[in-house]
Amino acid sequence: MKFFDEARIEVIAGDGGDGAATFRREKYVPRGGPSGGDGGRGGSVHALADRNINTLIDYRYTRVFHAGRGENGGSRDCYGKGGEDVVLRFPVGTVISDSDNDELLADLDEDGKKVLLASGGRGGLGNIHFKSSTNRAPRQRTLGQEGERRKLHLELKVLADVGLLGLPNAGKSTFIRAVSAARPKVADYPFTTLAPNLGVVRTAEQRSFVIADIPGLIEGAAEGAGLGHQFLRHLQRTHLLLHLVDLAPFDPDADPVRDAETIVAELRKYDETLFAKPRWLVLNKLDLIEADEHAARVQAFLDNYGAPVERVFRISAINGEGCEALVFAVQDFLDSERERIEAELALRHAAERERLAALEALRAAETRAWQEMSPEDVDIEGEDAR
């Protein structure tokens, strides 16, 4: 299956049904009075996070989604049936925003989370609502309200604890194969990784973390060179970045220090928050360097590398040398930060719940105001409408 992490769609909620203007007609019931029912409410469009989906490919070709229209009201006080709702399933981690104004509509960061995207229109009022002591045979009614229409931008941000950074062929895919059961493509040419790969690293029976491998960056990625910055969004939810550097490049003109600084510069151009995340330096491909030269080569790199370094690890991903120490250090770091991570997650979830509750309260208030309006306040249709 191809990996798609971005799409644009349109959702159209159902219109409300029209109210009816009818009168009761029964034998032995003279002057039965108005009996027109209300129209049904239009169907709404909802988003649902589903952990069984891992790509937005379903929205690659089908771009427009309609909810059902509400039925019109009928005679004998019959109300119209509500329109069918539409529930769109998205991968966990999908962020949905309004394309017209960039308003955040939903952050589906939990499996089973359901968010309203477009609300169906309210049904129109039947003539039973317009009877009074001075208007015993009203012919007024109201039409159903139009459903909401939205053009949406979908962005998938994978959920991982650790993200891998580096130039193409820095050994990121080889590393994730060495420490997890993930099997991304590995080859001796650049950009073998064209989509993010996730791997679960298990360090003990009850201890594990998720690592994300994204396509490599090159200089000028901010201007669209290579694959650009389009996959860096998948690292925004991580808690630690591992910056892999090829310490023994095949190209004699390549400079590992300059290459490493290029990655840091591109990261900063993309997002200051991502740049500020904890970032460890992982010097890879030591198997290609003579053993007695390891220390000197590493020290020369660190002496010339200008950016601050929190921790440095030396590994050879192809044969697993140094990988075990690295993954246990990552696990210890995540365990030590677990309380802070969970607190930040709880705050984000609370803010999201508060935002959604405020939107729901606003919709409920609009519905109550509609239901409580007097005949003079609504736009009416009918033979005696003024």
C-alpha positions in Angstrom: 0.0 0.0 0.0 1.3 3.5 -0.9 1.8 5.9 1.9 -0.1 9.2 1.7 0.2 11.7 4.6 -1.5 14.7 3.1 -4.8 15.3 1.3 -7.5 17.9 0.7 -11.2 17.0 0.8 -14.6 18.8 0.9 -17.3 17.8 3.4 -20.9 18.8 2.9 -23.4 18.3 5.7 -27.1 17.6 4.8 -29.6 20.4 4.5 -32.5 20.4 7.0 -35.9 19.3 5.7 -38.6 22.0 5.1 -41.5 22.4 7.5 -45.0 21.5 6.3 -48.1 23.7 6.1 -51.1 21.3 6.3 -54.4 21.1 8.1 -56.1 18.3 9.9 -58.8 16.7 7.7 -60.9 14.1 9.5 -64.6 13.2 9.5 -66.4 14.6 12.5 -63.5 16.9 13.4 -64.5 20.3 12.0 -61.9 22.9 11.9 -59.2 20.5 12.8 -56.5 23.2 12.7 -52.9 23.2 11.6 -51.0 19.8 11.5 -47.8 20.5 9.6 -44.8 18.9 11.2 -41.2 20.1 11.3 -38.5 19.1 8.8 -35.8 16.6 9.9 -32.3 17.8 10.7 -29.6 17.3 8.1 -26.9 14.7 8.6 -23.6 15.8 10.0 -20.0 14.8 9.0 -17.8 13.4 11.8 -14.1 12.4 11.9 -13.1 9.2 13.8 -9.5 8.2 14.7 -8.9 4.5 13.8 -5.7 2.7 14.8 -6.3 0.1 12.1 -5.6 2.8 9.3 -2.1 4.1 8.7 -2.4 6.2 5.6 -4.7 8.8 4.0 -4.8 6.9 0.7 -8.6 6.6 1.0 -8.9 10.4 0.5 -6.5 10.5 -2.4 -9.1 10.1 -5.1 -12.5 10.4 -3.3 -12.5 14.1 -2.4 -16.1 15.1 -1.7 -18.3 13.6 1.0 -22.0 14.3 1.5 -24.2 13.7 4.5 -27.9 12.9 4.1 -30.6 15.6 3.7 -33.4 15.8 6.3 -36.9 14.8 5.2 -39.6 17.4 4.9 -42.3 17.6 7.5 -45.6 15.9 6.9 -49.3 16.2 7.8 -50.9 14.9 11.0 -48.0 16.4 13.0 -45.5 14.1 11.4 -41.9 15.3 11.7 -39.4 14.6 9.0 -36.7 11.9 9.5 -33.2 13.2 10.2 -30.5 12.8 7.5 -27.9 10.0 7.7 -24.6 11.1 9.4 -21.3 10.3 7.7 -18.3 9.1 9.7 -14.9 9.4 8.1 -12.2 7.2 9.5 -8.6 8.6 9.7 -5.3 7.3 11.0 -4.4 8.2 14.6 -2.3 11.3 14.4 -4.3 13.1 11.7 -4.6 16.9 12.0 -7.6 18.4 10.3 -7.9 22.1 9.5 -10.1 24.4 7.5 -8.4 25.2 4.2 -10.0 28.6 3.9 -8.8 30.1 7.3 -6.4 27.4 8.7 -8.6 27.0 11.7 -7.8 23.8 13.6 -10.9 21.5 13.6 -9.6 18.2 15.0 -6.4 16.7 16.3 -7.0 12.9 16.2 -4.3 11.9 18.6 -6.2 9.1 20.4 -7.7 6.0 19.0 -11.5 6.2 18.9 -11.6 10.0 19.2 -14.6 11.5 17.3 -15.0 15.1 16.3 -17.7 16.9 14.4 -16.4 18.4 11.2 -19.6 19.8 9.6 -23.0 20.2 11.3 -26.2 19.4 9.5 -28.8 22.1 8.9 -31.7 22.5 11.3 -35.1 21.4 10.1 -37.7 24.0 9.1 -40.8 24.7 11.3 -44.2 23.4 10.4 -47.4 25.6 10.7 -48.2 24.0 14.0 -45.7 26.5 15.5 -47.5 29.5 14.2 -51.0 29.0 15.5 -52.3 31.6 18.0 -55.5 33.0 19.3 -55.5 35.5 16.5 -54.1 33.2 13.8 -56.0 29.9 14.0 -55.3 28.8 10.5 -51.7 29.7 9.8 -50.2 28.9 6.4 -46.7 29.9 7.3 -43.8 27.5 7.5 -40.0 27.8 7.4 -37.5 26.2 5.2 -34.7 23.9 6.4 -31.3 25.4 7.1 -28.4 24.6 4.8 -25.8 22.3 6.1 -22.2 23.4 6.7 -19.7 23.0 3.8 -16.0 22.9 4.5 -12.8 22.4 2.5 -10.4 20.5 4.7 -6.7 20.0 4.8 -5.6 16.6 6.2 -2.1 16.1 7.6 -0.9 12.9 9.1 1.7 13.2 11.8 2.8 9.7 12.9 3.0 9.0 16.7 6.5 8.0 17.7 8.7 8.5 20.8 12.0 8.9 18.9 12.8 10.3 15.4 15.8 9.8 13.2 17.5 12.6 11.3 20.2 12.6 8.8 21.4 12.9 5.2 20.4 10.3 2.6 22.5 7.1 3.1 23.5 8.1 6.7 22.3 4.7 7.8 18.9 5.5 9.3 17.1 2.6 7.7 19.9 0.2 8.6 19.7 1.4 12.2 16.0 0.9 12.5 16.4 -2.6 11.0 19.1 -3.4 13.6 17.1 -2.4 16.6 13.5 -3.3 15.7 11.4 -5.7 13.5 10.8 -3.0 10.9 12.2 -3.8 7.5 12.5 -0.7 5.4 14.4 -0.8 2.1 18.1 -0.5 2.3 20.4 0.1 -0.7 23.6 1.9 -1.7 22.0 4.9 -3.3 20.3 8.0 -1.9 16.6 8.3 -1.1 15.9 4.6 -0.7 13.5 5.7 2.0 10.5 7.5 0.3 8.0 7.3 3.2 8.2 7.3 7.0 8.8 3.9 8.7 7.9 3.0 12.3 9.6 0.4 14.4 8.9 -0.8 17.9 12.1 -1.2 20.0 11.6 -3.6 22.9 14.2 -3.4 25.7 12.4 -5.6 28.2 9.1 -7.4 28.6 7.3 -4.2 29.8 9.7 -1.6 28.3 9.6 -0.4 24.7 9.4 2.7 22.5 8.5 3.6 19.0 11.1 5.0 16.6 10.4 6.8 13.3 12.6 6.9 10.2 11.9 9.6 7.7 13.5 10.3 4.2 16.8 12.0 4.4 17.3 15.8 4.2 19.7 17.6 2.0 20.9 21.2 1.8 18.2 23.4 0.3 15.3 21.2 1.6 13.6 24.4 2.8 13.5 25.5 -0.9 12.2 22.1 -2.0 15.5 20.3 -2.8 15.3 16.5 -2.6 12.1 15.6 -0.9 12.0 18.9 0.9 10.7 19.3 4.4 7.4 17.5 3.8 8.2 14.6 6.1 9.6 16.6 9.1 6.0 17.0 10.4 6.3 13.3 11.5 8.9 14.2 14.0 6.9 17.0 15.7 5.3 14.6 18.2 8.5 12.8 19.2 10.3 13.4 22.5 13.9 12.8 21.3 15.8 13.2 18.0 18.7 11.0 17.0 20.9 12.7 14.4 22.8 10.0 12.5 26.0 11.1 10.8 28.0 9.1 8.3 31.5 9.2 9.6 33.0 7.4 6.7 31.4 8.7 3.5 32.3 7.1 0.1 32.6 10.5 -1.5 36.1 11.8 -0.9 34.8 15.4 -1.1 32.2 14.9 1.5 32.7 16.6 4.9 30.8 14.9 7.8 31.0 18.1 9.9 29.5 20.2 7.1 26.9 17.6 6.4 25.8 17.4 10.1 25.6 21.2 10.3 23.4 21.2 7.1 20.9 19.0 8.9 20.8 21.3 11.9 20.3 24.3 9.7 17.5 22.8 7.8 15.8 21.7 11.0 15.9 25.2 12.3 14.5 26.6 9.1 11.5 24.3 9.4 10.4 24.7 13.0 12.1 26.3 16.0 10.1 24.0 18.4 11.4 20.9 16.6 14.9 22.4 16.6 14.7 22.8 20.4 13.9 19.2 21.1 16.5 17.0 22.8 18.9 15.9 20.1 21.6 13.3 20.4 24.5 12.8 17.9 25.0 9.3 16.6 28.2 8.7 14.6 27.6 5.8 12.3 29.6 3.4 10.0 32.6 3.0 12.3 33.0 -0.5 10.7 34.5 1.3 7.7 37.2 3.0 9.8 40.3 1.2 11.1 39.8 0.4 14.8 42.9 2.3 15.9 41.6 5.4 14.1 38.1 5.4 15.8 39.0 7.7 18.7 41.0 10.2 16.6 38.3 10.4 13.9 35.5 11.0 16.5 37.5 13.6 18.3 38.3 15.4 15.1 34.6 15.5 14.2 33.6 16.9 17.7 36.4 19.5 17.7 35.1 20.9 14.3 31.4 20.5 15.0 30.0 23.9 16.1 26.6 23.0 17.4 26.1 22.0 21.1 25.9 18.3 21.7 23.9 16.7 24.5 25.2 13.2 24.1 27.4 11.4 21.5 27.2 7.7 20.6 29.4 5.7 18.2 27.8 2.8 16.4 28.0 0.6 13.4 24.4 -0.1 12.4 25.3 -2.7 9.8 26.6 -5.1 12.4 24.9 -3.8 15.5 28.0 -2.5 17.3 27.0 0.1 19.9 23.3 -0.1 19.1 22.3 -1.9 22.3 23.9 0.8 24.5 22.2 3.5 22.5 18.7 1.9 22.7 19.0 1.4 26.4 20.1 5.0 26.9 17.1 6.1 24.9 14.8 3.9 27.0 16.3 5.3 30.2 15.8 8.9 28.9 12.2 8.2 28.0 11.5 6.6 31.4 13.0 9.5 33.2 10.9 11.9 31.2 7.7 9.9 31.4 6.1 12.0 34.1 6.8 15.2 32.2 5.6 13.7 28.9 2.4 12.4 30.4 1.8 15.8 32.0 2.2 17.6 28.7 0.0 15.1 27.0 -2.7 15.5 29.7 -2.5 19.3 29.3 -2.9 19.0 25.5 -5.8 16.7 25.8 -7.5 18.9 28.4 -7.1 22.0 26.1 -8.5 20.0 23.2 -11.5 18.8 25.2 -12.1 22.4 26.4 -12.0 23.7 22.8 -14.4 21.0 21.6 -16.7 21.6 24.5 -16.9 25.3 23.8 -17.8 24.6 20.1 -20.5 22.1 21.2 -21.9 24.7 23.7 -22.0 27.3 21.0 -23.9 24.9 18.6 -26.3 24.0 21.5 -27.0 27.7 22.2 -27.7 28.4 18.5 -30.1 25.5 18.4 -32.0 26.7 21.6 -32.2 30.2 20.2 -33.7 28.8 17.0 -36.2 26.7 18.9 -37.2 29.7 21.1 -37.7 32.2 18.3 -41.1 33.7 17.9 -42.9 33.7 14.5 -42.0 37.4 14.1 -38.2 36.5 14.2 -38.1 33.9 11.5 -38.2 34.0 7.7 -41.4 32.4 6.8 -43.1 31.1 3.6 -46.7 30.7 2.9 -49.8 32.2 1.4 -50.2 34.9 4.0 -46.5 35.5 4.7 -45.8 39.2 4.9 
